[in-house]
Amino acid sequence: MKRVAIIGGGAAGLCMARYLGAKSRMFNYVIYEKGKGIGGTWAYDDNIPSLKYGHTGVEDLKSNKDIHSSMYKNLRTNLPKHLMEFPDLSFPQRLKSFVSHKDVLAYLNDYATHFGITKQLRLNNSVTSVKAIQTKEKVSDVIWKVSSIAENSNAPIEEAFDAVIVCNGYLLSLSFFYSSTIGLLCIGTSTIY
Ligand SMILES: Cc1cc2nc3c(=O)[nH]c(=O)nc-3n(C[C@H](O)[C@H](O)[C@H](O)COP(=O)(O)OP(=O)(O)OC[C@H]3O[C@@H](n4cnc5c(N)ncnc54)[C@H](O)[C@@H]3O)c2cc1C
């Protein structure tokens, strides 16, 4: 059984979890999510308009640790729901094609519930470092030490994994990642890095 850490509980992290969960004899996973809920970018926060420059640039977001989304209040998707949805779960039929951000967040929560992802979530847990420790001579023989810190705690917890999947979105940095020799898989908008 391989242990896998997924960093980020947005659309990309949930999708990874769904497919690892489908091979539950091979993989055991946890999702670290620094926010209080899943959904990533789709977790709209009313505080957005109060940011310094009156808009939500990356600098605004980086300077406000509590907000990880540039979603705005009346946003509707720019893709029809049939193109946005995962292949194995449809948006509710009653919704029109271009859904609101609330509908997307509800959909992602339904997806997590439907595929049993919810119980593997570590909410309010921010990953602070990921280190590859070589265990044998081959570069590929490594374990990954993941340190995370829970909200309202000063003491990081370190756990070991066979693999780490980075799904932290494009708004946040990879500064927690310490490895120069090992390939790194980023999916979702994280691939923009
Ligand atoms: C304004 C706006 C409108 C958009 N409209 C559309 C649209 O209409 N259609 C469409 O298909 N796409 C749209 N997108 C693109 C959207 O980014 C993707 O749909 C998708 O939600 C990206 O998912 P993700 O999981 O890659 O990243 P994110 O949603 O950003 O999720 C990343 C998650 O990782 C967590 N995280 C980051 N660092 C850490 C850490 N160190 N430890 C623990 N957790 C961490 C974050 O808290 C977050 O929950 C839009 C994006 C924006 C910003």
The ligand as a Gaussian input file, in Angstrom:
#p B3LYP/6-31G(d) Opt

LIG

0 1
 C      -12.069000      34.453000     -11.098000
 C      -11.903000      33.064000     -11.674000
 C      -12.864000      32.553000     -12.546000
 C      -12.726000      31.284000     -13.081000
 N      -13.696000      30.811000     -13.895000
 C      -13.601000      29.557000     -14.404000
 C      -14.658000      29.004000     -15.199000
 O      -15.665000      29.660000     -15.471000
 N      -14.518000      27.731000     -15.663000
 C      -13.411000      26.981000     -15.343000
 O      -13.341000      25.804000     -15.761000
 N      -12.395000      27.478000     -14.607000
 C      -12.470000      28.726000     -14.115000
 N      -11.464000      29.230000     -13.337000
 C      -10.250000      28.409000     -13.154000
 C      -10.159000      27.681000     -11.808000
 O       -8.925000      28.090000     -11.329000
 C      -10.247000      26.179000     -12.007000
 O      -11.570000      25.880000     -12.420000
 C      -10.001000      25.293000     -10.781000
 O      -10.904000      25.632000      -9.759000
 C       -8.568000      25.319000     -10.267000
 O       -8.456000      24.296000      -9.289000
 P       -7.103000      23.926000      -8.553000
 O       -7.445000      22.807000      -7.620000
 O       -6.011000      23.724000      -9.542000
 O       -6.663000      25.244000      -7.714000
 P       -7.400000      26.032000      -6.544000
 O       -8.859000      26.086000      -6.742000
 O       -6.674000      27.344000      -6.430000
 O       -7.132000      25.158000      -5.233000
 C       -5.887000      25.095000      -4.605000
 C       -6.114000      24.727000      -3.145000
 O       -4.847000      24.448000      -2.547000
 C       -4.870000      24.950000      -1.210000
 N       -3.475000      25.149000      -0.801000
 C       -2.552000      25.953000      -1.396000
 N       -1.361000      25.880000      -0.747000
 C       -1.548000      25.003000       0.278000
 C       -0.691000      24.521000       1.320000
 N        0.602000      24.922000       1.440000
 N       -1.198000      23.639000       2.207000
 C       -2.510000      23.218000       2.109000
 N       -3.369000      23.660000       1.157000
 C       -2.882000      24.534000       0.255000
 C       -5.667000      26.256000      -1.346000
 O       -6.162000      26.682000      -0.088000
 C       -6.763000      25.850000      -2.319000
 O       -7.894000      25.344000      -1.662000
 C      -11.581000      30.499000     -12.775000
 C      -10.620000      31.013000     -11.890000
 C      -10.775000      32.265000     -11.338000
 C       -9.716000      32.762000     -10.382000

